């Protein structure tokens, strides 16, 4: 059974730059998006990735209005608004969150919210046969200056059986 997920901004942009947004519905039963995350991901419509996200969102994402409650106020002390809204929605829906920022991942884990990052999506897609290889996609992310630790890349490639 495929899980449901709430997406944060950075992984959406990364997947759009890779032209791999379609991996999300292939891996997840439902993708939920706070309005703030959609706004952040599509605020620069002169960029191709923003247009891809906007168009993909209408067909594949369930959009939710932003929240403003004590939980959000507490999280705003350390996180940006997209992360706040994504974590609030994941907690509300009792599901995982697609997030790469370390501070947001730590907060999610402190609330026992399952976290998957863009490399986790790529690995799941590779393991399920949706994509043939991780290496070229990871190389493209690195060319786009997407911040990924070398040790995490190595671990993911090793798990996928793509290391020498």
Buried (B, 14 or more C-beta within 10 A) or exposed (E): EEEBBBBBBBBBBBBBBBEBBEBBBBBBEBBBBBBBBBBBBBEEEEBEBBBBBBEBBEEBBEEBEBBEEEBBEEBEEEBBBBBBBBBBBBBBBEBBBBBBBEEBBEBBEEEEBEBBBBBBBBBBBBBEEBBEEBEEBBEBBEEEEBEBEEEEBEBBBEBBEEEE
